[in-house]
Amino acid sequence: MRRLLLATAMTLGLLAATPHAAEAAKPRHKVVAGHYVGSETPEEPNGLDDIVFTFDVAKKGRVIKKFTIAMNVVCSGYPIYVEYVVQPMHAMRINPRTGRFHDVVRGTTDGGTGYEVAVSGRIKRSRVTQGTMYYDVGICQRGSREDPMRWVAHRGR
């Protein structure tokens, strides 16, 4: 009987020490709901290169809604020109374990020109870190798939 109790205690101790038990005990990633505002990092000293990210976190920190990017993009036509763009994005789900989110909008316009806009990041408490974005629409672009722009955001108070 004593050996049975000892074997049971050892088995329970081994089960509690497995990595799966530690993962199950981890708390959910904390995300604060509210309105967020962000910008490129490091910030550009030139106002022409300014970029503004705005979005709302809703549903107890699980969904990003009303995500918009307001920025100037360089268009490589002749002559080269700069265009002001306000780009909306789809609603995005936030991974509850890691706080990561990602969205890609791609397709072709009526004129046959391809476009692709991608946004991703990691949100923790009331800050976005590791944010990346690129915008490639026709002859206009900001960032690239190989070298996306970095951005950060925080919850407005």
C-alpha positions as CSV (number, residue, x, y, z in Angstrom):
1,M,0.0,0.0,0.0
2,R,2.8,2.3,0.9
3,R,4.6,1.7,-2.4
4,L,1.3,2.4,-4.3
5,L,0.9,5.7,-2.6
6,L,4.6,6.6,-3.3
7,A,4.2,5.6,-7.0
8,T,1.0,7.7,-7.3
9,A,2.7,10.7,-5.7
10,M,5.7,10.4,-8.0
11,T,3.5,10.1,-11.1
12,L,1.5,13.2,-10.1
13,G,4.7,15.0,-9.4
14,L,6.1,14.1,-12.9
15,L,2.8,15.2,-14.6
16,A,2.9,18.5,-12.8
17,A,6.5,19.0,-14.0
18,T,5.8,18.5,-17.7
19,P,5.9,21.5,-20.0
20,H,2.2,21.1,-20.8
21,A,1.2,21.7,-17.2
22,A,3.3,24.9,-17.1
23,E,1.7,26.1,-20.4
24,A,-1.8,25.5,-19.1
25,A,-1.1,27.6,-16.0
26,K,0.1,30.6,-18.0
27,P,-2.4,33.6,-17.8
28,R,-4.0,34.9,-20.9
29,H,-2.2,37.8,-22.7
30,K,-3.5,41.0,-21.3
31,V,-4.8,43.5,-23.9
32,V,-6.5,46.8,-22.9
33,A,-9.5,47.7,-25.0
34,G,-9.8,51.3,-26.3
35,H,-8.6,53.7,-29.0
36,Y,-5.0,53.4,-30.1
37,V,-2.8,55.9,-32.0
38,G,0.6,55.1,-33.5
39,S,3.4,56.3,-35.8
40,E,6.5,55.1,-37.6
41,T,9.6,54.2,-35.5
42,P,12.0,55.8,-35.5
43,E,9.9,58.9,-36.2
44,E,10.9,60.9,-39.2
45,P,11.9,64.5,-38.6
46,N,10.3,65.5,-41.9
47,G,6.5,66.2,-41.7
48,L,6.1,64.9,-45.3
49,D,7.2,61.4,-44.2
50,D,4.7,61.4,-41.3
51,I,2.4,58.3,-40.9
52,V,-0.5,57.8,-38.5
53,F,-2.0,54.5,-37.4
54,T,-5.4,54.6,-35.6
55,F,-7.6,51.7,-34.5
56,D,-9.9,50.5,-31.8
57,V,-9.5,47.3,-29.7
58,A,-12.9,45.8,-28.8
59,K,-14.5,42.7,-27.5
60,K,-12.4,42.5,-24.3
61,G,-9.1,42.8,-26.2
62,R,-9.8,40.2,-28.8
63,V,-10.6,42.2,-32.0
64,I,-9.1,45.2,-33.7
65,K,-11.6,47.4,-35.6
66,K,-11.6,50.6,-37.6
67,F,-7.9,50.3,-38.5
68,T,-6.7,53.1,-40.7
69,I,-3.3,54.3,-41.9
70,A,-2.9,57.9,-43.0
71,M,0.4,58.5,-44.9
72,N,2.2,60.0,-47.8
73,V,3.4,57.5,-50.4
74,V,5.9,58.0,-53.2
75,C,4.6,57.2,-56.7
76,S,7.2,56.4,-59.4
77,G,5.4,57.8,-62.4
78,Y,6.9,60.5,-64.6
79,P,7.5,62.9,-62.9
80,I,7.8,61.2,-59.5
81,Y,5.1,62.5,-57.1
82,V,3.9,62.1,-53.6
83,E,0.3,61.2,-52.8
84,Y,-1.7,61.4,-49.5
85,V,-3.5,58.1,-48.8
86,V,-5.9,57.0,-46.0
87,Q,-5.9,53.2,-46.1
88,P,-8.6,51.3,-44.1
89,M,-7.9,47.6,-43.2
90,H,-10.2,44.7,-42.3
91,A,-11.1,43.9,-38.7
92,M,-8.3,41.7,-37.2
93,R,-8.4,39.0,-34.5
94,I,-5.8,39.3,-31.7
95,N,-4.2,36.0,-30.7
96,P,-5.1,35.6,-27.0
97,R,-1.9,33.8,-26.1
98,T,0.7,36.0,-27.9
99,G,-1.1,39.3,-28.6
100,R,-0.2,39.1,-32.3
101,F,-2.4,40.3,-35.2
102,H,-1.9,40.3,-38.9
103,D,-3.9,41.3,-42.0
104,V,-3.1,41.4,-45.8
105,V,-5.3,43.1,-48.4
106,R,-4.4,42.2,-51.9
107,G,-6.1,42.1,-55.3
108,T,-6.4,43.9,-58.7
109,T,-8.1,47.2,-59.5
110,D,-10.5,47.6,-62.4
111,G,-7.6,48.9,-64.5
112,G,-5.6,45.6,-63.9
113,T,-3.1,47.1,-61.5
114,G,-2.2,44.9,-58.6
115,Y,-2.2,46.1,-55.0
116,E,-1.0,44.7,-51.6
117,V,-1.2,46.2,-48.1
118,A,0.0,44.3,-45.1
119,V,-0.1,45.2,-41.4
120,S,1.1,43.1,-38.4
121,G,2.2,43.7,-34.8
122,R,2.1,42.5,-31.2
123,I,-0.1,44.2,-28.6
124,K,0.6,43.9,-24.9
125,R,-1.4,45.7,-22.3
126,S,-1.8,49.2,-23.8
127,R,1.1,49.3,-26.3
128,V,1.8,47.9,-29.8
129,T,5.3,46.7,-30.3
130,Q,7.0,44.9,-33.3
131,G,4.5,46.6,-35.7
132,T,5.3,46.2,-39.4
133,M,3.5,47.6,-42.5
134,Y,4.0,47.8,-46.2
135,Y,1.9,49.5,-48.9
136,D,2.3,48.6,-52.6
137,V,-0.5,49.9,-54.9
138,G,0.2,50.3,-58.6
139,I,3.2,52.7,-58.9
140,C,2.8,54.0,-55.3
141,Q,4.6,52.4,-52.4
142,R,5.7,52.8,-48.8
143,G,7.9,50.1,-47.3
144,S,8.2,46.7,-49.1
145,R,7.6,43.0,-48.4
146,E,11.4,42.5,-47.9
147,D,11.9,45.6,-45.8
148,P,8.6,46.6,-44.1
149,M,8.2,49.8,-42.1
150,R,8.4,49.6,-38.3
151,W,5.7,51.2,-36.2
152,V,4.6,51.5,-32.6
153,A,1.3,52.6,-30.9
154,H,-0.2,53.3,-27.5
155,R,-3.6,53.6,-26.1
156,G,-5.0,57.1,-26.0
157,R,-6.0,58.5,-22.7
